[in-house]
Amino acid sequence: MQGIENYTPSSDRPVVATIGTFDGIHLGHQEIFRKVRSVSEQTGLEPVLITFHPHPRVVVSPDDIPLLLTTIEEKVKFIPHFFQGTVLVLDFNVTLMNLSAEEFVKGILVDKIGAKVLIVGYDHAVGKNRSGTIPELKRLSQKYDFEMEVVGPVMVDKQAVSSSRIRQAMTQNRYQEALRLLGHDFAICGTVEKGIGLGKKLGYPTANIKYNPRKLLPSHGVYVCWVQVGDEQKNGVMFIGRNHFNPANRISVEANLFDFNRDIYGEEITIYPTCYIRENRKYDSSEELARQIAKDKEYVIQILQKERKHVYNKGAKSSNYC
């Protein structure tokens, strides 16, 4: 993944491009990526994906900014699992926001990228006030001599898959539905930092992560999870929410990793919650909390043993075994 300003198109290999925010890299996005790959294989065109940072609404509607299913750091990590080609990041700023649809198409897609084919989703639009709707993009494709293909919606339960639909499922504690719409395990990336050390004292040490504050987290509670630590993949129990024993009273994300005993403070890890098992509760004592953690761990182990044939695929495939 690189900044678009550093990209130089090949004079002997024109481009098939797609463009979008791609928050979530969900089933609809994956269908667009498959179409780009198909066209690239059939024509020999170079596949190029253009995404934005920050999210356009940070600039367009700063009072109504969505939390992200996929942060820019996570896009860097995970888009290559789904898209084989060049990935470019376009800085979404006031100047870009005010470009007309034609200025955007000519200046970026045609002159900068060298696109000969543009593939977008059915609801995509570019340019100031989203004036570059599908009909306008088709008109501009004729004017600037590139082909355009539109990928229709991916339907699940008779509704189109979308980032906003997934966000709603996440915030309404319909986590398994969110995973189904994503089509892969949901990832929370962060750096392991020191917590209050209560888990270790109780015999259940946890990896507390410092996550991107713009990240949308699943509903508070306890989850089955697996964790990527370097080259290792470990099962575990994850907690999201307010630890009532922590005087800081902040939202924490922490995981107890099974069969793991290594100091990983300062390391980047990725936690994949795969199944919601219970809500967050307030306990009268640390002993009561320890008893509940033991029950949680036993329950999670039962789930994992039941589905012991499950094989991880670096986050590119949904576990969906709850």
N, C-alpha and C positions, 0 to 999 in steps of 0.2 A: 504494500500500500504506500503510495507516494502522493505528494502534493501535485495538483494538476499543473502548476506553474513549471514543474520540472519535466513534464512529459513532452517528448518530441516524437510525432508520428513517423512511422517508417514510410519512405517514399514508394517502396515497392510492395507494401502490404497495407491496404486500406482497412478500415475498422468497422466492426459491427458493435454498436454501443447500446448500453442501457443506462438509465439514470434514475435515481430515486434516493429517498432517505433510507429505505430498507431497514427500518427499526424492527427488530425481532427476527429478521431473516426467516420469515414464516413460510407456510405452504404456498401462498400466492407469490411471494418473492422467488421461491425455489422454482416455480413453474416458469417465471420469466428467465431465470438463469438457464434452465433446460433449453428454452427456445434459442437463447443466445448461443449456447454450445452447439445446438443442432445446425443453426445457420453458419456458424464458424466452420464446422466440419464439412458442410456441403459446399462452401464457397472459398474456404481458405482465408477468410477475413480474420483479422486479429480481434479477439474478444476483449472489450474494455467496459468496465463498470465504473460509473461516476456516482459518488455519494457525497453527502454534505456534512460539514461540521462547522459550527454547531447545528443542532436541529433548526430548520428554518423558522420555526415559531419563536425561537429565542429572540430573533430580530423582528419578525413580522408582528407578533403579538406577545410582547414580553410579560404581560400580566396574565397570560394563559399558556404557560409552557408545560408540556406533558413530561412526566418522568419517563425515562427511557427503558425500553425492554433490552436494548443493546447499546452500551456506551461505545464511544469511539475506540477505546482500548480493546473492547470485546469484538468489535468489527474487525480490527486488525488481526485478532487471533482466530476468529471463526469463519469469516467470509471465504477463505481459501478451502474450507471443507465443502463448500457448496458451489463455488464459482472458480473455474480454472481460466485465468487470464489476468490482464492488468487491472489493478484497482486504483482509482484516482480519487483523491479527496479534494472537494471544492470548498473553499472558505466562504461560508454564507455570511455576507456582511451587507451593509446598507447599499453599497454600490451594486452588488449583485441583485439585491431585492428590487432595485429600481430599474433594472434592465427590462426592456420590452421583450415579449416573446421572440420577436424577430432578431433583436440584438443578441439574445441568449443563443438562439439557434445558429446564427451566422458566426458570431464571435467565438463561441465555445465548441459547439458540436461540429461545425463545418471547418472553420479556419484553424482552431486549436487542436481538435481531436482528429479531424479528417474522416468523420463518419460517413460511410456509404450506406449503412443500414442502421436504423434506430428502432429498438424494440422497447416498448413501455407497457405498463399496466393500463387497464381500461379506464382508470380514474386519474391518470397522471396529468399534470399541467405544469407549465413553466412560465417564467416571466412575471412582471409586475402584476399584482392582484390575480395571479394564476390565469392570466388572459390566454396563455398558450395551451388551450384545451386540445383534445384529440382532433376535432375538425380543423382547428387552426394549425396544429402541427402537420396534419396531412397536406394542408395548403402550402406550408413552408417547405415541406419535403419535395413538392413538385417544383417550387421556385428555385431551390438550391440543389436539386438533382441528387437526392438520396431516397432510398426506399424506407418505408415505415411499416412496422407490424405492431398490432395491438394484441396483447394477451388478455383474454377474458378472465373474469373472477374465478377463483377456486371456491367451490361451494362445499360447506360442511353443515349438515343439519338444515339445508335449504337456505343458508345465509352465507354471504361472501366472507371469506377470511380477510381480516384487516388488523392492523396494529391496534387501532382503537378498540376493536372487539376483544382482542386478547388482553389489553390493559383492563378493560371492564371485568373480564372473567377473573383476572388476578386479584383485583381490589375487592371483588365480591366473594372471595374464597371459593371460587370454582376452578381450583388449580389444575385438576386433571383435564378439564375442558381446555384451559389455556395451553397445556402441553400438547393436546391433540391438534390444536390450531397452529401451534408453532411447528410441529413435525420433528422436533428434536428436544433434547433436554435443555432446560433453562439454566443459564450459567450466571453465577455471581463471582466476579473476579476481585481480588484485593490483596493487600499486603498484610501478613500476619503481624499483629501488634499485641502488646501486653494488655491483659485484662486485669481484673481484680484478683485473679488466682483462686477463686472459690472452687471452680471445677476440679482443679488439681488437688486441693485440700480434701475434696469429697471422694477422690479416687477416679474422677472422670475428667481429665484435663481436656480443655477445648482450645481450638485454634480460633482466635478472634480476628476478624479481618477488617481492615480499613477500606471501605468500598466507596465508589464514586457517589457523592451526594445527589447526583442527578439520576441515580439508578432507581427504577421501580422495583420494590421488593414484594415478594408474595405476602399474603396475609400473615399477621403475627401468629406464631405457634411453633410446633415441633414437627419436623419432617424426617423421613428417610432421605439419605443423601449418599452421593459418592463424591470423592474429592480427588482432584488432580494435583499432586505434589511432585513437581519435577517430572520424572519419568514414571512415578508410581501412581496407582489408582487404588484408593482405599474406600471401603464402605464406612458409613457412620450415621450419627444422629445430628441433625442441625437444629439450632434454635434461632428464631428471629423475633425480636421484640424488646421490651424493657425488662432488664434483669432487676427485680425489685430489691435485690441485695446490693446493687451497685449505686452508690450515692450520686454518681453522675447522671443517672436517670435518662440515659440516651438509648436510642434504638441500636441494638447490637446484633451482629450476625456471627455466630460461632458454631463450630462443629467438633464433636467428639469423634475422633477417627479410631476405628477398630484395628487392633493388632499393629499399633504404630507408637513408637516411642523415640522421637527425634526432635531436637530443638530446631524449629523452623521460623523463629522470630525474624522478621525482616524479609522473608521469602514471599514471592508472589504465588498464590494458589488459586484454584478455581473450585468453587463448591457448586454441585448440581443437586438441588433438592428435587426428589423424584416423586414424593408422596406425602401429603399432609396427613398427620396422624392425630393431633389434638391441638386445642387452643392453649394460649399462654395463661398461666394461673399464678396467683400470689400465694406463697407458702409462709406459714408462721415461723418456721425454723429451717436452718440449713439441713438438719437431719431429715425433715419431711421432704425437702427437695431431693436429697440423695436417694431416698426410697423411690420417689417418682422417676428419677433418671434411670434407676436400675430397672424399673418396669418398662420404661420407654425402650431401653437398649434390648431387653429380652424380646419385646414385641417386634422391634426392627429386625433382629436376628431371625425370628420366625418367618417374617416376610421374605427376607433374603434367602433363607434355606428353601422356602417353598418355590422360589424362582431362581434356583441355583444355576440354571442353564443360561441365565441372562448374560450376554456378552456386551461389554462396553465398546463404543466406537468413537472415542475421543469427542464425545459431545455432539456428534453429527447425526445421532439417531435417538429417538425418544425411548427411555426405559419403559415407562408406562406400564409398570407391573404391580400397581396397587389396586 
